Amino acid sequence: MTESIKSLLVSCLAIVAVLHVLYQPTDATGGALPLTSENIDMTLASNELVFLNFYAEWCRFSNILAPIFNEAADKIKAEFPEAGKVVLGKVDCDRETAIASRFHISKYPTLKIVRNGQLSKREYRGQRSAEAFLEFVKKQLEDPIKEFKSLKDLENLDSKKRSIIGYFDRRDQAEYNIFRKVATNLKEDCQFHVGFGEASQAMHPPGTPIIVFRPDVALSHENDETYTGSLSNFDELKVWIQEKCVPLVREITFETAEELTEEGLPFLILFYKPDDLNSIKDYKAIIEQQLMDEKQNVNFLTADGKRFAHPLHHLGKSEADLPVIAIDSFKHMYLFPHFNDMYTPGKLKQFLQDLYSGKLHREFHYGPDPTSNEIQSDNGKGTSPPESKFKELGPSKHRYTLLEKDEL
C-alpha cells in the first residue's frame, strides 16, 4: 500500500469518527425523531441524552401524547441546538417489535431515558406537557456534581441523603471525566460532590484521586467507605456507586410507588412516625443482617405513616400505633403482630416464610395452624385479609394501554 493511499484511508477514518460523534439525525417534518433498527444504536451512542417515546398507533393514549411530544421535541431542539446533546425519539412498537422487546415495553406509551448510551432504570412518569418535558430535559442536562471549596463545606451535607464525594487534583483529569459520566447516569440515586486542588489535597496524595461513599447517617448505621477499584474503568466504578446509592431498604412515596409496584415483588414495609429515625435505622440494620438472601423475592421499604394513613387504616391501625410493619402481597395486606418482635432473630424472616407458604392467609381465616395433636376447626367468619392498597398505586388504566409482556 502506497503512502498516499494510507494517508487517504486515515483521512476517511477521521471523517467517519467525526460524523459518529456528531451524529444527530433530524426528522424533516419536525417533531420527535422516528427511530428504527437502522438508526437507534447510532443515535443512542452519539448523544448525551435521548428521551424515548414508545407508542402504538392504535393506542388512544399514544395518540393523545404524540402531538405533545412532537411539540416538546421542537422546543428542546431550539433550546439545545448543538449536535450530540439531546434527541427526542419515538418508536412505533408495532413496526419495531425487536426494539420494543429489547426495552421490555409492557404498556403504551412508555417514556424512557438513555444517558451516555446507557438506559436509565427509571421511566419518565411526570406531567405530560411540552413545558414539563422541556423542564425535565433541562434538569437532566444540569451538572450532576456540586463543587465544594473547602472540606468544611462537607460538614453541611444532608444526613438523610446518600453522597458520593470525589477528591481530585484538576478538573481535566481523565478520571474525573469518568466520575462525571457515572454521576450523570446515577444522579437520581445519590448526591455527588467534588473538590479540586487545595479544596481536597488534604484527603489524597498528589496525582491519586479518591472517591468516597458517605451514607445517610440519619437513617442508617452504615459508615463511610472508600472506593478501591479502578478509577479508569467506567463500568467498575458505576457498579460500585450503584450498589452504594441504591439501598437494600428504600423509601416509598407517592412519586415512586408506581415504579416500585411495577417491579412485581411483594412489599415488606415499615410504617414510621415522621420524627422516628431510630426505628428506620434499626429496621434497615436488621434487614441487612438477616434478610439479604430475600432481596430477590421482596422489596424492603419504609413509608411515612402520616402520608400513607390510608393503607395503615386498612390494617386497623392509626398514626398513634406507629411504628408498624406489614406485608402487601398486591393481593392482601398482612400485619406483623408486634413491632418489637423485629428485634428477635428470625422473626421477620419467618413472617416472610409464612407469606410464601400461605400460612398468613390460612391463619387469618382459621387462627393459628394446629399442632400434630390438634384438629383444626372451621371457625372462619367468611372474611378475607385486607385487600392490597399499594397495587392501586401501580400504572393507571387512565394513562396507559396495559399489555401482557408476551403480546409484543
C-alpha positions as CSV (number, residue, x, y, z in Angstrom):
1,M,0.0,0.0,0.0
2,T,1.4,3.4,-1.0
3,E,1.8,6.3,1.4
4,S,-0.8,8.3,-0.5
5,I,-3.4,5.6,-0.1
6,K,-2.6,5.2,3.5
7,S,-3.0,8.9,4.0
8,L,-6.4,8.8,2.2
9,L,-7.6,5.9,4.4
10,V,-6.5,7.8,7.6
11,S,-8.4,10.9,6.4
12,C,-11.6,8.8,5.7
13,L,-11.5,7.1,9.1
14,A,-11.1,10.5,10.8
15,I,-14.1,11.9,8.9
16,V,-16.2,8.8,9.9
17,A,-15.2,9.2,13.5
18,V,-16.3,12.9,13.5
19,L,-19.6,12.0,11.8
20,H,-20.2,9.4,14.5
21,V,-19.6,11.8,17.3
22,L,-21.8,14.5,15.7
23,Y,-24.5,12.1,14.5
24,Q,-27.8,13.8,15.3
25,P,-30.3,12.9,12.6
26,T,-33.4,15.1,12.2
27,D,-36.9,14.5,11.0
28,A,-37.6,16.7,8.1
29,T,-41.2,17.2,9.2
30,G,-40.0,18.4,12.7
31,G,-41.0,16.9,16.0
32,A,-39.5,13.7,17.5
33,L,-37.1,11.6,15.5
34,P,-38.6,8.3,14.3
35,L,-36.2,5.6,15.5
36,T,-35.8,2.2,13.7
37,S,-33.4,-0.7,14.0
38,E,-31.2,1.1,11.4
39,N,-30.6,4.3,13.3
40,I,-31.3,3.7,17.0
41,D,-27.9,2.4,18.1
42,M,-26.0,5.3,16.5
43,T,-28.5,7.8,18.0
44,L,-28.1,6.3,21.5
45,A,-24.3,6.1,21.3
46,S,-23.7,9.6,20.0
47,N,-25.9,11.7,22.2
48,E,-25.6,12.7,25.9
49,L,-29.4,12.3,26.4
50,V,-32.0,10.5,24.4
51,F,-35.7,10.8,25.5
52,L,-37.7,7.9,24.0
53,N,-41.4,7.6,23.4
54,F,-42.5,4.0,22.8
55,Y,-46.0,4.1,21.3
56,A,-48.6,2.2,19.2
57,E,-50.7,3.8,16.5
58,W,-53.9,2.0,17.8
59,C,-53.4,3.2,21.4
60,R,-55.6,6.1,22.4
61,F,-53.2,7.3,25.0
62,S,-50.3,7.2,22.4
63,N,-52.3,9.3,20.0
64,I,-53.1,11.9,22.8
65,L,-49.4,12.1,23.6
66,A,-48.0,12.2,20.1
67,P,-48.5,15.9,19.2
68,I,-47.4,17.0,22.7
69,F,-44.2,15.0,22.4
70,N,-43.5,16.4,18.9
71,E,-44.1,20.0,20.2
72,A,-41.7,19.3,23.1
73,A,-39.1,18.0,20.6
74,D,-39.2,21.2,18.6
75,K,-38.9,23.3,21.8
76,I,-36.0,21.2,23.0
77,K,-34.2,21.4,19.6
78,A,-34.5,25.2,19.8
79,E,-33.2,25.2,23.4
80,F,-30.3,22.8,22.8
81,P,-29.3,23.1,19.1
82,E,-25.8,21.6,19.5
83,A,-25.2,18.2,18.0
84,G,-24.6,15.3,20.4
85,K,-26.5,16.9,23.3
86,V,-30.1,15.7,23.3
87,V,-32.6,14.0,21.0
88,L,-36.3,13.2,21.5
89,G,-37.0,9.9,19.6
90,K,-40.2,7.9,19.0
91,V,-40.5,4.2,18.4
92,D,-43.5,2.7,16.7
93,C,-43.6,-0.6,18.6
94,D,-45.9,-2.4,16.0
95,R,-43.3,-1.8,13.3
96,E,-40.2,-2.1,15.5
97,T,-41.0,-5.2,17.6
98,A,-37.4,-6.1,18.2
99,I,-36.8,-2.6,19.8
100,A,-39.9,-2.9,21.9
101,S,-38.8,-6.3,23.1
102,R,-35.3,-5.1,23.8
103,F,-36.6,-2.3,26.1
104,H,-39.2,-4.5,27.8
105,I,-42.2,-2.4,26.8
106,S,-45.4,-3.5,28.7
107,K,-47.6,-0.5,28.3
108,Y,-48.2,2.3,25.8
109,P,-47.0,5.0,25.8
110,T,-43.8,4.4,27.7
111,L,-41.2,7.1,28.1
112,K,-37.6,6.1,28.8
113,I,-34.3,7.9,29.2
114,V,-30.9,6.9,27.8
115,R,-27.9,8.8,29.1
116,N,-24.4,8.4,27.6
117,G,-25.7,5.2,25.8
118,Q,-27.0,3.6,29.0
119,L,-30.7,3.1,29.8
120,S,-31.9,4.7,33.0
121,K,-33.7,2.2,35.2
122,R,-36.4,4.9,35.9
123,E,-39.0,5.8,33.4
124,Y,-40.4,9.3,33.0
125,R,-43.7,9.3,35.0
126,G,-44.2,13.1,35.3
127,Q,-46.6,15.5,33.8
128,R,-47.2,15.1,30.1
129,S,-47.0,18.5,28.6
130,A,-44.4,20.2,26.3
131,E,-43.4,22.6,29.0
132,A,-42.9,19.7,31.5
133,F,-40.9,17.7,29.1
134,L,-38.7,20.8,28.4
135,E,-38.1,21.4,32.1
136,F,-37.4,17.7,32.6
137,V,-34.7,17.7,29.9
138,K,-33.2,20.9,31.3
139,K,-32.9,19.2,34.7
140,Q,-31.4,16.1,33.2
141,L,-28.7,18.1,31.5
142,E,-27.7,20.1,34.6
143,D,-24.2,19.3,36.0
144,P,-24.9,16.5,38.5
145,I,-21.9,17.3,40.7
146,K,-21.7,20.1,43.3
147,E,-18.3,21.5,43.8
148,F,-17.1,22.2,47.4
149,K,-14.4,24.9,48.0
150,S,-13.2,23.6,51.4
151,L,-13.6,20.4,53.4
152,K,-15.7,22.4,55.9
153,D,-18.4,22.6,53.3
154,L,-18.8,18.8,53.6
155,E,-20.0,19.2,57.2
156,N,-23.3,20.6,55.9
157,L,-24.3,17.7,53.7
158,D,-27.9,16.4,54.1
159,S,-27.6,13.5,56.5
160,K,-30.7,11.9,55.1
161,K,-29.2,11.6,51.6
162,R,-26.5,9.2,50.3
163,S,-23.5,11.0,48.9
164,I,-20.5,10.2,46.7
165,I,-17.5,12.6,47.2
166,G,-14.6,12.9,44.8
167,Y,-11.3,14.4,45.7
168,F,-9.3,15.4,42.5
169,D,-6.3,17.5,41.6
170,R,-7.8,19.0,38.5
171,R,-11.0,19.1,36.5
172,D,-9.2,18.0,33.3
173,Q,-8.1,14.6,34.8
174,A,-9.3,11.6,32.8
175,E,-10.5,10.0,36.0
176,Y,-12.8,13.0,36.7
177,N,-14.4,12.7,33.3
178,I,-15.3,9.1,34.1
179,F,-16.6,10.1,37.5
180,R,-18.7,12.8,35.9
181,K,-20.2,10.3,33.4
182,V,-21.1,7.9,36.2
183,A,-22.6,10.8,38.2
184,T,-24.7,11.8,35.2
185,N,-26.2,8.3,35.0
186,L,-26.8,7.9,38.7
187,K,-27.8,11.5,39.7
188,E,-31.3,10.3,40.8
189,D,-29.9,7.8,43.3
190,C,-27.2,9.9,45.1
191,Q,-25.8,13.4,45.7
192,F,-22.4,13.9,44.0
193,H,-19.8,16.3,45.3
194,V,-16.3,17.1,44.2
195,G,-13.3,19.2,45.3
196,F,-10.2,20.2,43.3
197,G,-6.7,21.2,44.2
198,E,-6.4,22.9,47.6
199,A,-10.0,22.1,48.5
200,S,-9.3,18.4,48.5
201,Q,-5.5,17.9,48.7
202,A,-5.6,17.0,52.4
203,M,-7.7,13.9,51.6
204,H,-5.5,12.2,49.0
205,P,-1.9,12.0,47.7
206,P,-1.0,14.3,44.7
207,G,-2.0,12.7,41.5
208,T,-4.1,10.0,43.2
209,P,-7.8,10.9,43.2
210,I,-10.0,9.4,45.9
211,I,-13.8,8.6,45.8
212,V,-15.7,8.1,49.0
213,F,-19.2,7.0,49.8
214,R,-21.0,8.8,52.6
215,P,-24.2,7.1,53.8
216,D,-27.4,8.7,55.0
217,V,-26.2,8.6,58.6
218,A,-29.5,10.0,60.0
219,L,-31.4,6.9,58.6
220,S,-28.8,4.1,58.7
221,H,-26.0,2.6,60.8
222,E,-23.6,2.5,57.8
223,N,-20.1,4.0,57.7
224,D,-18.1,5.9,55.1
225,E,-16.4,3.7,52.5
226,T,-13.6,4.4,50.1
227,Y,-13.6,3.0,46.5
228,T,-10.7,0.7,45.9
229,G,-11.3,-0.2,42.3
230,S,-10.0,1.3,39.1
231,L,-10.8,5.0,38.6
232,S,-10.3,4.5,34.8
233,N,-12.9,1.8,34.4
234,F,-16.4,3.3,33.9
235,D,-18.3,0.1,34.4
236,E,-16.5,-0.9,37.6
237,L,-17.0,2.5,39.1
238,K,-20.6,2.6,38.1
239,V,-21.4,-0.8,39.6
240,W,-19.8,0.2,42.9
241,I,-21.6,3.5,43.2
242,Q,-24.9,2.0,42.2
243,E,-24.6,-0.6,44.9
244,K,-23.9,2.1,47.5
245,C,-26.5,4.6,46.3
246,V,-29.4,2.2,45.8
247,P,-30.0,0.9,49.3
248,L,-31.5,-2.5,50.1
249,V,-34.3,-0.8,52.0
250,R,-35.9,2.0,50.0
251,E,-38.4,4.7,50.9
252,I,-41.7,4.5,49.1
253,T,-43.5,7.8,48.3
254,F,-46.5,8.6,46.1
255,E,-43.9,9.6,43.4
256,T,-42.0,6.3,43.5
257,A,-44.9,3.9,44.2
258,E,-45.8,3.2,40.5
259,E,-42.2,2.3,39.7
260,L,-41.8,0.1,42.8
261,T,-45.1,-1.7,42.1
262,E,-44.1,-2.5,38.6
263,E,-41.2,-4.5,39.9
264,G,-43.8,-7.1,40.9
265,L,-42.3,-8.1,44.2
266,P,-44.3,-8.1,47.5
267,F,-43.6,-5.2,49.9
268,L,-42.3,-5.6,53.4
269,I,-43.0,-2.1,54.8
270,L,-42.1,-0.3,57.9
271,F,-44.7,2.5,58.6
272,Y,-43.0,5.1,60.8
273,K,-43.7,8.4,62.5
274,P,-42.0,11.2,60.6
275,D,-39.7,12.1,63.5
276,D,-38.9,8.5,64.5
277,L,-35.5,7.9,62.8
278,N,-34.3,5.3,65.2
279,S,-36.9,2.7,64.1
280,I,-35.8,3.3,60.5
281,K,-32.2,2.7,61.4
282,D,-32.9,-0.5,63.3
283,Y,-35.2,-1.9,60.7
284,K,-32.6,-1.3,58.0
285,A,-29.9,-2.9,60.1
286,I,-32.0,-6.0,60.8
287,I,-32.9,-6.4,57.1
288,E,-29.3,-6.2,56.1
289,Q,-28.1,-8.6,58.8
290,Q,-30.9,-11.2,58.5
291,L,-32.7,-10.9,55.1
292,M,-30.1,-10.3,52.5
293,D,-31.0,-13.7,50.9
294,E,-34.6,-12.5,50.4
295,K,-33.8,-9.4,48.3
296,Q,-34.7,-11.2,45.0
297,N,-38.2,-12.1,46.5
298,V,-39.4,-9.0,48.2
299,N,-39.0,-5.2,48.2
300,F,-37.9,-3.9,51.6
301,L,-39.5,-0.4,52.1
302,T,-40.1,2.3,54.6
303,A,-43.2,4.6,54.4
304,D,-44.2,7.8,56.2
305,G,-47.1,6.6,58.3
306,K,-48.7,10.0,58.2
307,R,-48.6,10.3,54.4
308,F,-49.7,6.7,54.0
309,A,-52.5,6.8,56.6
310,H,-55.0,5.1,54.2
311,P,-53.2,1.6,54.0
312,L,-52.4,1.9,57.7
313,H,-56.1,2.4,58.4
314,H,-56.9,-0.5,56.2
315,L,-54.8,-2.6,58.5
316,G,-56.8,-1.4,61.5
317,K,-54.0,0.9,62.7
318,S,-53.6,4.7,63.1
319,E,-50.7,7.1,63.5
320,A,-50.8,6.5,67.3
321,D,-49.9,2.8,66.7
322,L,-46.7,3.6,64.7
323,P,-44.2,2.1,64.1
324,V,-46.0,-0.8,62.3
325,I,-44.6,-3.5,60.0
326,A,-46.8,-5.1,57.3
327,I,-46.6,-7.1,54.1
328,D,-48.5,-6.1,50.9
329,S,-48.6,-9.0,48.5
330,F,-50.5,-7.0,45.9
331,K,-53.5,-9.2,46.7
332,H,-53.8,-8.8,50.5
333,M,-52.1,-7.0,53.4
334,Y,-50.8,-8.8,56.5
335,L,-49.8,-7.2,59.8
336,F,-46.6,-8.2,61.6
337,P,-48.1,-8.7,65.1
338,H,-45.7,-6.8,67.3
339,F,-43.1,-4.3,66.1
340,N,-40.6,-5.2,68.9
341,D,-40.6,-8.8,67.7
342,M,-38.5,-7.5,64.9
343,Y,-35.5,-7.5,67.3
344,T,-35.9,-11.3,67.9
345,P,-33.6,-13.0,65.4
346,G,-35.6,-14.9,62.8
347,K,-39.0,-13.4,63.5
348,L,-39.1,-11.2,60.3
349,K,-37.7,-14.0,58.2
350,Q,-40.4,-16.3,59.5
351,F,-43.1,-13.7,58.7
352,L,-41.9,-13.8,55.0
353,Q,-41.8,-17.6,55.0
354,D,-45.4,-17.7,56.3
355,L,-46.4,-15.5,53.4
356,Y,-44.7,-17.8,50.8
357,S,-46.3,-20.9,52.4
358,G,-49.8,-19.4,52.6
359,K,-49.8,-19.7,56.4
360,L,-50.6,-15.9,56.8
361,H,-53.7,-16.3,54.7
362,R,-54.8,-19.5,56.4
363,E,-54.3,-18.1,59.9
364,F,-56.3,-15.0,59.1
365,H,-59.3,-17.3,58.4
366,Y,-58.9,-20.1,60.9
367,G,-56.5,-18.9,63.6
368,P,-53.1,-20.4,64.3
369,D,-52.2,-23.6,62.4
370,P,-52.9,-26.6,64.6
371,T,-50.1,-28.8,66.1
372,S,-50.0,-32.5,65.1
373,N,-52.2,-33.4,68.1
374,E,-54.9,-30.8,67.3
375,I,-57.8,-30.8,65.0
376,Q,-58.4,-27.5,63.1
377,S,-61.9,-26.3,63.5
378,D,-63.6,-24.3,60.8
379,N,-64.3,-21.1,62.6
380,G,-63.8,-18.7,59.7
381,K,-66.1,-15.8,59.5
382,G,-66.2,-15.5,55.8
383,T,-63.8,-12.6,55.8
384,S,-60.5,-12.1,54.0
385,P,-57.3,-10.3,54.9
386,P,-57.4,-6.6,54.0
387,E,-57.0,-6.1,50.2
388,S,-53.8,-4.6,48.9
389,K,-53.7,-0.8,48.8
390,F,-50.4,-0.4,47.1
391,K,-51.5,-2.2,43.9
392,E,-53.8,0.8,43.4
393,L,-50.7,3.0,43.0
394,G,-49.5,0.9,40.0
395,P,-49.8,2.0,36.4
396,S,-53.1,3.7,35.8
397,K,-55.6,2.5,33.3
398,H,-56.3,6.1,32.6
399,R,-52.8,6.9,31.4
400,Y,-51.6,3.7,29.7
401,T,-52.8,0.9,27.5
402,L,-51.5,-2.0,29.7
403,L,-50.2,-5.1,27.9
404,E,-49.2,-8.6,28.8
405,K,-45.5,-8.8,28.1
406,D,-45.9,-11.7,25.7
407,E,-48.1,-9.5,23.4
408,L,-45.1,-7.9,21.8
